[in-house]
Amino acid sequence: VSINGNPVPIAFASAGRIEVQLPYETGTGNAVAMVTVPCGTSAAAVFQVAAAAPYIRQNANGDAVATNQDNSVNSADNPARTGSIVTVSLTGIGPLDNPVATGTAAPMSPLSQATLSKSATIGGLDAPIYFLGLSPGKVGVGQGNLVVPGLSPGAYPVVVTVGGVASNGPTVYVQ
């Protein structure tokens, strides 16, 4: 897979889907992707690149890929407590204060934090962001460490907004 003529790291590939890391060096505006396989090269696919395009990763049920403060998986059977930290896994967080090379795992120190304006909500209530940046040890994956607001027990959409762009709203569970 190439974007603007440059090979890109492939995170996942199957018969119907390819996930790649968009190089940090790719500027905003139009970009061109092409896929090359043994039998040939695809037609060029033009797409728009924005400064930020947050997307909270989801499991097969549409729930946020999220962990509770004790590092257990957030789920209906294992909800987060109000006032605790829930960590959501996401991509598209935009520029970083400590950039890393494309295809390289984020370091433990110094952390790479998102630099654009940011906010988050859980169930429509403000969820203060404790940290928004790259997940240490992972390639191209970010995390948002959010304080769970005072909500009644239940399932709630979580939304992270970066640079004025809101993410999708998968579910997190609160007790």
ABEGO torsion letter per residue (X at the ends): XBBGGBBBBBABBBAABBBBBBBAABBBEBBBBBBBBAAEBBBBBBBBBBABBBBBBBBAAGBBBBBBAAGBBBBAABBBBBGBBBBBBBBGAEBBABBBBBGBBBBAOBBBBBABBBBBBBGGBBBBBABBBBBBGBBGBBBBBBBBBBBBBEBBBBBBBBGGBBBBBBBBBBX
